[in-house]
């Protein structure tokens, strides 16, 4: 199996799905945000605050470009990772790109109590999420080899669909 890159908005379920594939399919797991935080010895909000978003985006690109040699790995990408074409090119070279879609209301329900997403801090409402999602959607869709709906579905069902459609 080649690699699977999970892309999508914050709260789309990328980490949950990646962990499921790791536990049940024996895939290796890379959580981009976690790797970047470990490497920088800082949380994502701290990186945004002290070094700025542009610095964080460079770290994302460097990380994706370093993953070319991986195999059988599921990568849970940060929600903004698919916004840069060079990132998408790096993903496409080594695997399938799966867009996990979710409605603004579902996303809000999943992220509303968290404080580790600087872009939503002070903007934690369905309207803001809908606006940012609308801006990003064309890029998510253009990057994706396949789109999988997550609203109201269990991880097992979503993963079954991903695995089935990745074989095609
Ligand atoms: C971001 C999503 C976050 C994290 C950072 C920026 C984004 O990851 O990379 O806060 O631009 O959408 P998750 O999608 O895992 O929350």
Backbone and ligand atoms as CSV (ligand in chain L), in Angstrom:
chain,resi,resn,atom,element,x,y,z
A,1,UNK,N,N,0.855,-1.209,0.000
A,1,UNK,CA,C,0.000,0.000,0.000
A,1,UNK,C,C,0.878,1.241,0.000
A,2,UNK,N,N,0.539,2.166,-0.887
A,2,UNK,CA,C,1.260,3.437,-0.866
A,2,UNK,C,C,0.767,4.233,0.345
A,3,UNK,N,N,1.206,5.459,0.438
A,3,UNK,CA,C,0.802,6.264,1.593
A,3,UNK,C,C,-0.576,6.876,1.371
A,4,UNK,N,N,-1.208,7.237,2.483
A,4,UNK,CA,C,-2.486,7.943,2.405
A,4,UNK,C,C,-2.314,9.285,3.110
A,5,UNK,N,N,-2.636,10.357,2.397
A,5,UNK,CA,C,-2.582,11.696,2.986
A,5,UNK,C,C,-4.013,12.148,3.242
A,6,UNK,N,N,-4.335,12.390,4.479
A,6,UNK,CA,C,-5.675,12.862,4.829
A,6,UNK,C,C,-5.643,14.377,4.903
A,7,UNK,N,N,-6.448,14.998,4.040
A,7,UNK,CA,C,-6.529,16.462,4.064
A,7,UNK,C,C,-7.962,16.865,4.413
A,8,UNK,N,N,-8.111,18.122,4.794
A,8,UNK,CA,C,-9.447,18.619,5.109
A,8,UNK,C,C,-9.376,19.655,6.208
A,9,UNK,N,N,-10.500,20.285,6.432
A,9,UNK,CA,C,-10.591,21.374,7.398
A,9,UNK,C,C,-10.299,20.870,8.813
A,10,UNK,N,N,-9.928,21.788,9.690
A,10,UNK,CA,C,-9.797,21.453,11.111
A,10,UNK,C,C,-11.079,20.767,11.558
A,11,UNK,N,N,-10.968,19.709,12.327
A,11,UNK,CA,C,-12.162,19.038,12.828
A,11,UNK,C,C,-12.853,18.125,11.817
A,12,UNK,N,N,-12.219,17.908,10.675
A,12,UNK,CA,C,-12.842,17.011,9.681
A,12,UNK,C,C,-12.696,15.548,10.091
A,13,UNK,N,N,-11.810,15.292,11.058
A,13,UNK,CA,C,-11.637,13.917,11.536
A,13,UNK,C,C,-10.345,13.265,11.059
A,14,UNK,N,N,-9.402,14.076,10.567
A,14,UNK,CA,C,-8.162,13.515,10.017
A,14,UNK,C,C,-7.394,12.692,11.060
A,15,UNK,N,N,-7.262,13.237,12.266
A,15,UNK,CA,C,-6.490,12.524,13.302
A,15,UNK,C,C,-7.191,11.242,13.726
A,16,UNK,N,N,-8.501,11.304,13.878
A,16,UNK,CA,C,-9.271,10.118,14.289
A,16,UNK,C,C,-9.139,9.015,13.244
A,17,UNK,N,N,-9.293,9.379,11.992
A,17,UNK,CA,C,-9.229,8.390,10.916
A,17,UNK,C,C,-7.805,7.836,10.788
A,18,UNK,N,N,-6.819,8.709,10.915
A,18,UNK,CA,C,-5.428,8.261,10.823
A,18,UNK,C,C,-5.125,7.256,11.937
A,19,UNK,N,N,-5.606,7.546,13.140
A,19,UNK,CA,C,-5.351,6.627,14.264
A,19,UNK,C,C,-6.044,5.290,14.046
A,20,UNK,N,N,-7.227,5.333,13.476
A,20,UNK,CA,C,-7.954,4.081,13.201
A,20,UNK,C,C,-7.157,3.226,12.211
A,21,UNK,N,N,-6.639,3.849,11.160
A,21,UNK,CA,C,-5.881,3.098,10.148
A,21,UNK,C,C,-4.581,2.553,10.753
A,22,UNK,N,N,-4.020,3.298,11.674
A,22,UNK,CA,C,-2.807,2.852,12.376
A,22,UNK,C,C,-3.120,1.630,13.245
A,23,UNK,N,N,-4.206,1.698,14.008
A,23,UNK,CA,C,-4.553,0.617,14.925
A,23,UNK,C,C,-5.044,-0.631,14.212
A,24,UNK,N,N,-5.879,-0.432,13.197
A,24,UNK,CA,C,-6.562,-1.590,12.604
A,24,UNK,C,C,-5.947,-2.070,11.303
A,25,UNK,N,N,-5.129,-1.268,10.678
A,25,UNK,CA,C,-4.559,-1.679,9.385
A,25,UNK,C,C,-3.040,-1.771,9.444
A,26,UNK,N,N,-2.486,-1.526,10.616
A,26,UNK,CA,C,-1.031,-1.633,10.759
A,26,UNK,C,C,-0.264,-0.626,9.916
A,27,UNK,N,N,-0.909,0.477,9.581
A,27,UNK,CA,C,-0.162,1.494,8.827
A,27,UNK,C,C,0.692,2.309,9.795
A,28,UNK,N,N,1.787,2.847,9.298
A,28,UNK,CA,C,2.542,3.787,10.132
A,28,UNK,C,C,1.745,5.088,10.177
A,29,UNK,N,N,1.985,5.858,11.243
A,29,UNK,CA,C,1.187,7.065,11.453
A,29,UNK,C,C,2.073,8.306,11.576
A,30,UNK,N,N,1.741,9.300,10.792
A,30,UNK,CA,C,2.401,10.601,10.969
A,30,UNK,C,C,1.330,11.661,11.169
A,31,UNK,N,N,1.436,12.338,12.291
A,31,UNK,CA,C,0.523,13.439,12.621
A,31,UNK,C,C,1.353,14.706,12.428
A,32,UNK,N,N,1.091,15.439,11.356
A,32,UNK,CA,C,1.997,16.552,11.009
A,32,UNK,C,C,2.164,17.565,12.136
A,33,UNK,N,N,1.040,17.995,12.712
A,33,UNK,CA,C,1.126,19.011,13.772
A,33,UNK,C,C,1.974,18.524,14.948
A,34,UNK,N,N,1.780,17.252,15.279
A,34,UNK,CA,C,2.515,16.691,16.417
A,34,UNK,C,C,4.010,16.649,16.126
A,35,UNK,N,N,4.347,16.237,14.895
A,35,UNK,CA,C,5.763,16.149,14.522
A,35,UNK,C,C,6.423,17.524,14.544
A,36,UNK,N,N,5.675,18.518,14.027
A,36,UNK,CA,C,6.220,19.884,13.986
A,36,UNK,C,C,6.392,20.421,15.413
A,37,UNK,N,N,5.402,20.154,16.261
A,37,UNK,CA,C,5.484,20.641,17.651
A,37,UNK,C,C,6.676,19.994,18.371
A,38,UNK,N,N,6.877,18.696,18.115
A,38,UNK,CA,C,7.999,17.995,18.759
A,38,UNK,C,C,9.331,18.564,18.277
A,39,UNK,N,N,9.411,18.733,16.961
A,39,UNK,CA,C,10.643,19.249,16.356
A,39,UNK,C,C,10.982,20.654,16.873
A,40,UNK,N,N,9.971,21.484,17.032
A,40,UNK,CA,C,10.197,22.872,17.456
A,40,UNK,C,C,10.185,23.018,18.978
A,41,UNK,N,N,9.823,21.932,19.668
A,41,UNK,CA,C,9.676,21.951,21.131
A,41,UNK,C,C,8.733,23.075,21.574
A,42,UNK,N,N,7.653,23.213,20.820
A,42,UNK,CA,C,6.661,24.266,21.110
A,42,UNK,C,C,5.309,23.765,20.618
A,43,UNK,N,N,4.236,24.213,21.252
A,43,UNK,CA,C,2.913,23.846,20.752
A,43,UNK,C,C,2.627,24.640,19.472
A,44,UNK,N,N,1.601,24.211,18.725
A,44,UNK,CA,C,1.255,24.928,17.484
A,44,UNK,C,C,0.856,26.386,17.811
A,45,UNK,N,N,0.001,26.619,18.823
A,45,UNK,CA,C,-0.302,28.026,19.142
A,45,UNK,C,C,0.948,28.841,19.487
A,46,UNK,N,N,1.907,28.219,20.188
A,46,UNK,CA,C,3.152,28.947,20.528
A,46,UNK,C,C,3.964,29.273,19.274
A,47,UNK,N,N,3.994,28.341,18.331
A,47,UNK,CA,C,4.739,28.597,17.080
A,47,UNK,C,C,4.092,29.771,16.340
A,48,UNK,N,N,2.758,29.743,16.225
A,48,UNK,CA,C,2.055,30.842,15.549
A,48,UNK,C,C,2.345,32.169,16.249
A,49,UNK,N,N,2.328,32.125,17.572
A,49,UNK,CA,C,2.468,33.366,18.320
A,49,UNK,C,C,3.884,33.932,18.267
A,50,UNK,N,N,4.879,33.058,18.423
A,50,UNK,CA,C,6.244,33.579,18.526
A,50,UNK,C,C,6.961,33.654,17.179
A,51,UNK,N,N,6.641,32.731,16.269
A,51,UNK,CA,C,7.376,32.708,14.988
A,51,UNK,C,C,6.510,33.148,13.808
A,52,UNK,N,N,5.192,33.097,13.986
A,52,UNK,CA,C,4.290,33.531,12.914
A,52,UNK,C,C,3.810,32.383,12.035
A,53,UNK,N,N,2.692,32.642,11.355
A,53,UNK,CA,C,2.101,31.594,10.514
A,53,UNK,C,C,3.008,31.223,9.335
A,54,UNK,N,N,3.670,32.223,8.741
A,54,UNK,CA,C,4.498,31.940,7.552
A,54,UNK,C,C,5.588,30.925,7.896
A,55,UNK,N,N,6.178,31.072,9.069
A,55,UNK,CA,C,7.221,30.146,9.526
A,55,UNK,C,C,6.646,28.735,9.654
A,56,UNK,N,N,5.450,28.652,10.247
A,56,UNK,CA,C,4.782,27.353,10.402
A,56,UNK,C,C,4.529,26.712,9.027
A,57,UNK,N,N,4.090,27.511,8.057
A,57,UNK,CA,C,3.798,26.976,6.716
A,57,UNK,C,C,5.059,26.426,6.056
A,58,UNK,N,N,6.207,27.071,6.328
A,58,UNK,CA,C,7.473,26.549,5.781
A,58,UNK,C,C,7.818,25.207,6.408
A,59,UNK,N,N,7.530,25.078,7.700
A,59,UNK,CA,C,7.804,23.802,8.376
A,59,UNK,C,C,6.931,22.690,7.781
A,60,UNK,N,N,5.676,23.026,7.489
A,60,UNK,CA,C,4.783,22.034,6.875
A,60,UNK,C,C,5.345,21.555,5.531
A,61,UNK,N,N,5.794,22.522,4.722
A,61,UNK,CA,C,6.319,22.160,3.404
A,61,UNK,C,C,7.568,21.294,3.543
A,62,UNK,N,N,8.469,21.685,4.433
A,62,UNK,CA,C,9.703,20.910,4.625
A,62,UNK,C,C,9.376,19.495,5.084
A,63,UNK,N,N,8.411,19.371,5.969
A,63,UNK,CA,C,8.044,18.044,6.472
A,63,UNK,C,C,7.474,17.187,5.341
A,64,UNK,N,N,6.554,17.742,4.566
A,64,UNK,CA,C,5.945,16.961,3.481
A,64,UNK,C,C,6.998,16.555,2.454
A,65,UNK,N,N,7.933,17.446,2.195
A,65,UNK,CA,C,8.962,17.109,1.207
A,65,UNK,C,C,9.906,16.033,1.716
A,66,UNK,N,N,9.973,15.882,3.032
A,66,UNK,CA,C,10.880,14.867,3.597
A,66,UNK,C,C,10.222,13.488,3.667
A,67,UNK,N,N,8.948,13.393,3.308
A,67,UNK,CA,C,8.233,12.121,3.500
A,67,UNK,C,C,8.264,11.212,2.276
A,68,UNK,N,N,8.989,11.619,1.248
A,68,UNK,CA,C,8.985,10.884,-0.021
A,68,UNK,C,C,9.345,9.417,0.101
A,69,UNK,N,N,10.169,9.067,1.065
A,69,UNK,CA,C,10.643,7.676,1.170
A,69,UNK,C,C,9.719,6.783,1.990
A,70,UNK,N,N,8.698,7.356,2.599
A,70,UNK,CA,C,7.807,6.558,3.451
A,70,UNK,C,C,6.962,5.600,2.620
A,71,UNK,N,N,6.571,4.518,3.261
A,71,UNK,CA,C,5.615,3.592,2.635
A,71,UNK,C,C,4.613,3.157,3.677
A,72,UNK,N,N,3.445,2.735,3.230
A,72,UNK,CA,C,2.422,2.215,4.129
A,72,UNK,C,C,2.188,3.140,5.332
A,73,UNK,N,N,2.164,4.414,5.052
A,73,UNK,CA,C,2.033,5.413,6.122
A,73,UNK,C,C,0.776,6.247,5.892
A,74,UNK,N,N,0.055,6.499,6.969
A,74,UNK,CA,C,-1.071,7.430,6.874
A,74,UNK,C,C,-0.615,8.752,7.496
A,75,UNK,N,N,-0.783,9.821,6.736
A,75,UNK,CA,C,-0.347,11.135,7.203
A,75,UNK,C,C,-1.577,11.993,7.469
A,76,UNK,N,N,-1.731,12.406,8.713
A,76,UNK,CA,C,-2.791,13.332,9.070
A,76,UNK,C,C,-2.231,14.737,8.879
A,77,UNK,N,N,-2.665,15.386,7.803
A,77,UNK,CA,C,-2.093,16.690,7.444
A,77,UNK,C,C,-2.768,17.804,8.235
A,78,UNK,N,N,-2.035,18.875,8.495
A,78,UNK,CA,C,-2.668,20.059,9.085
A,78,UNK,C,C,-3.713,20.581,8.103
A,79,UNK,N,N,-4.728,21.233,8.626
A,79,UNK,CA,C,-5.838,21.679,7.788
A,79,UNK,C,C,-5.461,22.637,6.665
A,80,UNK,N,N,-4.318,23.323,6.804
A,80,UNK,CA,C,-3.918,24.270,5.764
A,80,UNK,C,C,-2.904,23.693,4.788
A,81,UNK,N,N,-2.487,22.457,5.017
A,81,UNK,CA,C,-1.371,21.900,4.235
A,81,UNK,C,C,-1.683,21.790,2.739
A,82,UNK,N,N,-2.953,21.580,2.401
A,82,UNK,CA,C,-3.293,21.412,0.981
A,82,UNK,C,C,-3.465,22.753,0.259
A,83,UNK,N,N,-3.215,23.862,0.959
A,83,UNK,CA,C,-3.404,25.172,0.332
A,83,UNK,C,C,-2.229,25.552,-0.572
A,84,UNK,N,N,-1.092,24.877,-0.385
A,84,UNK,CA,C,0.073,25.189,-1.222
A,84,UNK,C,C,0.245,24.098,-2.270
A,85,UNK,N,N,0.394,24.522,-3.512
A,85,UNK,CA,C,0.521,23.534,-4.585
A,85,UNK,C,C,1.760,22.648,-4.392
A,86,UNK,N,N,2.860,23.217,-3.908
A,86,UNK,CA,C,4.071,22.377,-3.754
A,86,UNK,C,C,3.842,21.290,-2.708
A,87,UNK,N,N,3.007,21.561,-1.720
A,87,UNK,CA,C,2.690,20.526,-0.726
A,87,UNK,C,C,1.882,19.408,-1.372
A,88,UNK,N,N,0.911,19.817,-2.191
A,88,UNK,CA,C,0.067,18.825,-2.867
A,88,UNK,C,C,0.932,17.972,-3.804
A,89,UNK,N,N,1.862,18.607,-4.499
A,89,UNK,CA,C,2.752,17.862,-5.402
A,89,UNK,C,C,3.566,16.838,-4.613
A,90,UNK,N,N,4.058,17.242,-3.446
A,90,UNK,CA,C,4.857,16.316,-2.627
A,90,UNK,C,C,4.007,15.137,-2.168
A,91,UNK,N,N,2.754,15.396,-1.800
A,91,UNK,CA,C,1.856,14.304,-1.366
A,91,UNK,C,C,1.591,13.362,-2.534
A,92,UNK,N,N,1.283,13.939,-3.679
A,92,UNK,CA,C,0.876,13.118,-4.829
A,92,UNK,C,C,1.986,12.173,-5.257
A,93,UNK,N,N,3.245,12.603,-5.079
A,93,UNK,CA,C,4.393,11.776,-5.482
A,93,UNK,C,C,4.424,10.454,-4.735
A,94,UNK,N,N,3.927,10.446,-3.487
A,94,UNK,CA,C,4.126,9.217,-2.709
A,94,UNK,C,C,2.838,8.595,-2.202
A,95,UNK,N,N,1.686,9.057,-2.656
A,95,UNK,CA,C,0.476,8.389,-2.169
A,95,UNK,C,C,-0.808,8.979,-2.702
A,96,UNK,N,N,-1.879,8.510,-2.108
A,96,UNK,CA,C,-3.218,8.987,-2.473
A,96,UNK,C,C,-3.608,10.118,-1.521
A,97,UNK,N,N,-4.315,11.088,-2.054
A,97,UNK,CA,C,-4.757,12.223,-1.246
A,97,UNK,C,C,-6.264,12.094,-1.033
A,98,UNK,N,N,-6.648,11.999,0.231
A,98,UNK,CA,C,-8.056,11.782,0.571
A,98,UNK,C,C,-8.581,13.022,1.286
A,99,UNK,N,N,-9.611,13.637,0.697
A,99,UNK,CA,C,-10.235,14.798,1.346
A,99,UNK,C,C,-11.385,14.319,2.229
A,100,UNK,N,N,-11.288,14.606,3.504
A,100,UNK,CA,C,-12.373,14.280,4.434
A,100,UNK,C,C,-13.274,15.510,4.512
A,101,UNK,N,N,-14.504,15.344,4.071
A,101,UNK,CA,C,-15.394,16.511,4.068
A,101,UNK,C,C,-16.334,16.467,5.272
A,102,UNK,N,N,-16.675,17.648,5.744
A,102,UNK,CA,C,-17.589,17.778,6.885
A,102,UNK,C,C,-18.279,19.129,6.761
A,103,UNK,N,N,-19.500,19.228,7.246
A,103,UNK,CA,C,-20.228,20.499,7.163
A,103,UNK,C,C,-19.714,21.452,8.249
A,104,UNK,N,N,-19.890,22.758,8.055
A,104,UNK,CA,C,-19.457,23.721,9.078
A,104,UNK,C,C,-20.050,23.399,10.453
A,105,UNK,N,N,-21.297,22.959,10.484
A,105,UNK,CA,C,-21.929,22.653,11.768
A,105,UNK,C,C,-21.252,21.458,12.456
A,106,UNK,N,N,-20.961,20.423,11.670
A,106,UNK,CA,C,-20.254,19.254,12.221
A,106,UNK,C,C,-18.878,19.677,12.722
A,107,UNK,N,N,-18.174,20.465,11.914
A,107,UNK,CA,C,-16.832,20.910,12.287
A,107,UNK,C,C,-16.903,21.688,13.602
A,108,UNK,N,N,-17.836,22.622,13.675
A,108,UNK,CA,C,-17.972,23.419,14.891
A,108,UNK,C,C,-18.179,22.518,16.106
A,109,UNK,N,N,-19.050,21.531,15.964
A,109,UNK,CA,C,-19.321,20.605,17.065
A,109,UNK,C,C,-18.060,19.876,17.520
A,110,UNK,N,N,-17.164,19.605,16.581
A,110,UNK,CA,C,-15.952,18.850,16.927
A,110,UNK,C,C,-14.828,19.726,17.493
A,111,UNK,N,N,-14.823,21.015,17.146
A,111,UNK,CA,C,-13.679,21.848,17.561
A,111,UNK,C,C,-14.008,22.882,18.641
A,112,UNK,N,N,-15.275,23.023,18.971
A,112,UNK,CA,C,-15.687,24.190,19.776
A,112,UNK,C,C,-15.015,24.298,21.144
A,113,UNK,N,N,-14.631,23.171,21.721
A,113,UNK,CA,C,-14.022,23.259,23.055
A,113,UNK,C,C,-12.499,23.246,23.044
A,114,UNK,N,N,-11.916,23.297,21.864
A,114,UNK,CA,C,-10.460,23.175,21.830
A,114,UNK,C,C,-9.804,24.557,21.686
A,115,UNK,N,N,-8.596,24.653,22.221
A,115,UNK,CA,C,-7.868,25.925,22.135
A,115,UNK,C,C,-6.508,25.742,21.487
A,116,UNK,N,N,-6.370,24.672,20.675
A,116,UNK,CA,C,-5.050,24.467,20.064
A,116,UNK,C,C,-5.043,24.817,18.574
A,117,UNK,N,N,-6.057,25.598,18.150
A,117,UNK,CA,C,-6.102,25.994,16.733
A,117,UNK,C,C,-6.130,27.526,16.640
A,118,UNK,N,N,-4.944,28.114,16.435
A,118,UNK,CA,C,-4.847,29.579,16.456
A,118,UNK,C,C,-5.805,30.260,15.483
A,119,UNK,N,N,-6.076,29.655,14.321
A,119,UNK,CA,C,-6.932,30.328,13.332
A,119,UNK,C,C,-8.376,30.453,13.802
A,120,UNK,N,N,-8.770,29.614,14.749
A,120,UNK,CA,C,-10.163,29.670,15.226
A,120,UNK,C,C,-10.295,30.393,16.557
A,121,UNK,N,N,-9.169,30.735,17.139
A,121,UNK,CA,C,-9.208,31.430,18.433
A,121,UNK,C,C,-9.872,32.805,18.218
A,122,UNK,N,N,-10.937,33.058,18.936
A,122,UNK,CA,C,-11.658,34.328,18.729
A,122,UNK,C,C,-12.616,34.282,17.541
A,123,UNK,N,N,-12.610,33.187,16.802
A,123,UNK,CA,C,-13.495,33.035,15.628
A,123,UNK,C,C,-14.301,31.753,15.728
A,124,UNK,N,N,-14.554,31.317,16.942
A,124,UNK,CA,C,-15.151,29.990,17.124
A,124,UNK,C,C,-16.664,30.060,16.924
A,125,UNK,N,N,-17.067,30.096,15.653
A,125,UNK,CA,C,-18.503,30.077,15.354
A,125,UNK,C,C,-18.728,29.489,13.958
A,126,UNK,N,N,-19.954,29.011,13.736
A,126,UNK,CA,C,-20.259,28.302,12.488
A,126,UNK,C,C,-20.065,29.222,11.281
A,127,UNK,N,N,-20.417,30.510,11.425
A,127,UNK,CA,C,-20.311,31.449,10.307
A,127,UNK,C,C,-18.872,31.597,9.827
A,128,UNK,N,N,-17.951,31.764,10.779
A,128,UNK,CA,C,-16.541,31.927,10.402
A,128,UNK,C,C,-16.011,30.652,9.751
A,129,UNK,N,N,-16.362,29.517,10.348
A,129,UNK,CA,C,-15.905,28.223,9.810
A,129,UNK,C,C,-16.430,28.054,8.376
A,130,UNK,N,N,-17.700,28.411,8.166
A,130,UNK,CA,C,-18.302,28.257,6.831
A,130,UNK,C,C,-17.574,29.142,5.809
A,131,UNK,N,N,-17.214,30.354,6.224
A,131,UNK,CA,C,-16.550,31.292,5.312
A,131,UNK,C,C,-15.149,30.790,4.919
A,132,UNK,N,N,-14.396,30.341,5.934
A,132,UNK,CA,C,-13.035,29.856,5.654
A,132,UNK,C,C,-13.086,28.560,4.842
A,133,UNK,N,N,-14.047,27.712,5.147
A,133,UNK,CA,C,-14.185,26.456,4.408
A,133,UNK,C,C,-14.520,26.742,2.938
A,134,UNK,N,N,-15.395,27.702,2.723
A,134,UNK,CA,C,-15.778,28.047,1.350
A,134,UNK,C,C,-14.563,28.551,0.559
A,135,UNK,N,N,-13.724,29.351,1.240
A,135,UNK,CA,C,-12.503,29.846,0.581
A,135,UNK,C,C,-11.558,28.705,0.231
A,136,UNK,N,N,-11.489,27.729,1.119
A,136,UNK,CA,C,-10.504,26.666,0.938
A,136,UNK,C,C,-10.988,25.520,0.053
A,137,UNK,N,N,-12.287,25.363,-0.041
A,137,UNK,CA,C,-12.849,24.180,-0.689
A,137,UNK,C,C,-12.300,23.902,-2.096
A,138,UNK,N,N,-12.180,24.928,-2.969
A,138,UNK,CA,C,-11.670,24.619,-4.315
A,138,UNK,C,C,-10.296,23.945,-4.265
A,139,UNK,N,N,-9.459,24.370,-3.328
A,139,UNK,CA,C,-8.116,23.775,-3.248
A,139,UNK,C,C,-8.166,22.363,-2.682
A,140,UNK,N,N,-9.026,22.148,-1.697
A,140,UNK,CA,C,-9.157,20.781,-1.169
A,140,UNK,C,C,-9.612,19.844,-2.290
A,141,UNK,N,N,-10.620,20.303,-3.040
A,141,UNK,CA,C,-11.185,19.424,-4.075
A,141,UNK,C,C,-10.194,19.195,-5.213
A,142,UNK,N,N,-9.441,20.238,-5.551
A,142,UNK,CA,C,-8.467,20.084,-6.642
A,142,UNK,C,C,-7.339,19.142,-6.231
A,143,UNK,N,N,-7.003,19.134,-4.943
A,143,UNK,CA,C,-5.902,18.285,-4.474
A,143,UNK,C,C,-6.316,16.819,-4.359
A,144,UNK,N,N,-7.607,16.599,-4.093
A,144,UNK,CA,C,-8.039,15.257,-3.668
A,144,UNK,C,C,-8.101,14.238,-4.806
A,145,UNK,N,N,-7.580,13.039,-4.537
A,145,UNK,CA,C,-7.844,11.904,-5.433
A,145,UNK,C,C,-9.232,11.361,-5.147
A,146,UNK,N,N,-9.619,11.432,-3.897
A,146,UNK,CA,C,-10.986,11.050,-3.557
A,146,UNK,C,C,-11.493,11.863,-2.369
A,147,UNK,N,N,-12.818,12.033,-2.355
A,147,UNK,CA,C,-13.477,12.782,-1.286
A,147,UNK,C,C,-14.355,11.811,-0.504
A,148,UNK,N,N,-14.242,11.873,0.810
A,148,UNK,CA,C,-15.046,10.985,1.645
A,148,UNK,C,C,-15.818,11.833,2.653
A,149,UNK,N,N,-17.101,11.613,2.675
A,149,UNK,CA,C,-18.012,12.347,3.562
A,149,UNK,C,C,-17.874,11.817,4.999
A,150,UNK,N,N,-17.818,12.708,5.980
A,150,UNK,CA,C,-17.677,12.230,7.364
A,150,UNK,C,C,-18.876,12.569,8.253
A,151,UNK,N,N,-19.774,13.437,7.781
A,151,UNK,CA,C,-20.913,13.844,8.628
A,151,UNK,C,C,-21.724,12.641,9.095
A,152,UNK,N,N,-21.883,12.504,10.388
A,152,UNK,CA,C,-22.746,11.473,10.945
A,152,UNK,C,C,-22.268,10.041,10.715
A,153,UNK,N,N,-21.001,9.870,10.365
A,153,UNK,CA,C,-20.512,8.504,10.105
A,153,UNK,C,C,-19.466,8.088,11.126
A,154,UNK,N,N,-19.384,6.790,11.372
A,154,UNK,CA,C,-18.402,6.258,12.313
A,154,UNK,C,C,-17.056,6.043,11.607
A,155,UNK,N,N,-15.981,6.085,12.425
A,155,UNK,CA,C,-14.630,5.955,11.867
A,155,UNK,C,C,-14.485,4.674,11.035
A,156,UNK,N,N,-15.049,3.595,11.539
A,156,UNK,CA,C,-14.879,2.302,10.870
A,156,UNK,C,C,-15.442,2.330,9.443
A,157,UNK,N,N,-16.599,2.960,9.343
A,157,UNK,CA,C,-17.279,3.041,8.041
A,157,UNK,C,C,-16.479,3.936,7.076
A,158,UNK,N,N,-15.991,5.047,7.596
A,158,UNK,CA,C,-15.208,5.981,6.773
A,158,UNK,C,C,-13.927,5.292,6.290
A,159,UNK,N,N,-13.268,4.561,7.201
A,159,UNK,CA,C,-12.012,3.892,6.836
A,159,UNK,C,C,-12.266,2.791,5.819
A,160,UNK,N,N,-13.361,2.079,5.988
A,160,UNK,CA,C,-13.722,1.037,5.018
A,160,UNK,C,C,-13.842,1.640,3.627
A,161,UNK,N,N,-14.502,2.772,3.546
A,161,UNK,CA,C,-14.662,3.423,2.238
A,161,UNK,C,C,-13.308,3.883,1.686
A,162,UNK,N,N,-12.469,4.435,2.544
A,162,UNK,CA,C,-11.151,4.907,2.079
A,162,UNK,C,C,-10.347,3.734,1.518
A,163,UNK,N,N,-10.310,2.631,2.262
A,163,UNK,CA,C,-9.481,1.496,1.851
A,163,UNK,C,C,-9.994,0.896,0.545
A,164,UNK,N,N,-11.303,0.778,0.456
A,164,UNK,CA,C,-11.920,0.234,-0.755
A,164,UNK,C,C,-11.583,1.106,-1.969
A,165,UNK,N,N,-11.756,2.408,-1.802
A,165,UNK,CA,C,-11.575,3.305,-2.956
A,165,UNK,C,C,-10.113,3.560,-3.271
A,166,UNK,N,N,-9.216,3.330,-2.303
A,166,UNK,CA,C,-7.785,3.497,-2.580
A,166,UNK,C,C,-7.263,2.334,-3.434
A,167,UNK,N,N,-7.977,1.224,-3.417
A,167,UNK,CA,C,-7.560,0.068,-4.236
A,167,UNK,C,C,-7.815,0.323,-5.714
A,168,UNK,N,N,-8.840,1.193,-5.983
A,168,UNK,CA,C,-9.297,1.362,-7.381
A,168,UNK,C,C,-8.189,1.864,-8.288
L,1,LIG,C1,C,-4.530,24.700,10.527
L,1,LIG,C2,C,-4.951,23.481,11.020
L,1,LIG,C3,C,-4.355,22.858,12.209
L,1,LIG,C4,C,-2.920,23.343,12.409
L,1,LIG,C5,C,-2.853,24.830,12.411
L,1,LIG,C6,C,-3.401,25.455,11.109
L,1,LIG,C7,C,-5.213,25.269,9.328
L,1,LIG,O1,O,-4.374,21.441,12.068
L,1,LIG,O2,O,-2.087,22.815,11.403
L,1,LIG,O3,O,-3.588,25.283,13.510
L,1,LIG,O4,O,-4.656,26.181,8.685
L,1,LIG,O5,O,-6.304,24.767,8.973
L,1,LIG,P1,P,-5.701,20.522,12.219
L,1,LIG,O6,O,-6.401,20.569,10.895
L,1,LIG,O7,O,-5.142,19.183,12.514
L,1,LIG,O8,O,-6.513,21.099,13.321
